[in-house]
Amino acid sequence: MSKLKNAMSLKQFMIRQEVLQMYRSYLRLGRLIQGSDEESSKKLQLEWNTWVRSEFDLRKNEKNEDVIRNMLVIGKRQLGELNRSIRISNG
């Protein structure tokens, strides 16, 4: 019985999968960041990963599905903008 109390609904499960997919996309995008040399690239990528992790950690306890959906929309928009910016800067 206790396992059922902690079970997610299908809707919650799908939202969780969407959040995890976005998290992975942000981390993948960080791999594209380039510095002036290999060492600076690694440092920038590490800082990126730390930033992404902290942003997701700040919001991990949110339970309101409407708020989570809104954050997903904003996050996807920002991901697209950052993707374009990083690709332009890489030339």
N, C-alpha and C positions, 0 to 999 in steps of 0.2 A: 504494500500500500504506500509506503513512504516514497518509493520510486515514482509513483504516479503523481504525487504532489509536486515534484520538481520537474515533471515532464513539460516540454514546451508544446504549444499548439503548433499546427502546421504553419500558420501565419508567422508566428514568432521564429520558427525554424528557418523559414524562407528569408525573413529579414536578417537573421543572424548570418546566413550564407552570403547575402548581399554585402553586409558589412565586412565580412572576412575577405570577400573578393576585392572590395575596395582597398582594404588594408594591404593585401598582396600587390595590388596595382601600384599603390604608392611606393612600396618597397622596391618593386621592379623599376619604377621610374627613377629611383635614387641611383640605380646602377648606371644610368646614362650620364650622371653628373661627372663632368671632367674638370680637373684643375690644370695648372700649368705643367705639372709633372705627375708621375704615378703616385708619389707620396701625398701630394696635396689632393689628388683625386680621392684616394682612400679616406683621407681625413674628412673631406666634404661629404662623402657617402656615409661615413659613420655619423657625422653630425645630422645628416638628413634622416637616417634611420632612428636616431635618438629623438629627433623632433616628431617624426611620425608616431613612434611608440608613445610618446608623452601626450600627444593630442588625442590619440585613441583611448589611452588610459584615463584621461580626464573625463571622458564621456561614457566609460564602460558600464556605469551603474544606472544609466538612463533606462527607464521602463516604459515611458509613454511612447507608443508606436507612432503617433503623429509627429512627435518631436524627432524621433529616430528617422522617419521618412524624410522630414525636412532637412536633417543633417546629411542624409544620403544625397539628396538633390544638390545641396550646396557643395558637398565633397566631390561629387562627380564633375560639377562645373569647374571647381578649382583644379581638379586633377587634369582636365583638358587644357586649361590655361597654363598650368605648370609644365605639362607635356610639351606644348607648343613653345614655350619660353626656353626650356632646356634644349630642345632640338634646334632652335634658332641659334642659341648661344654656342652650340657644338659645331655649327656650320654645316 
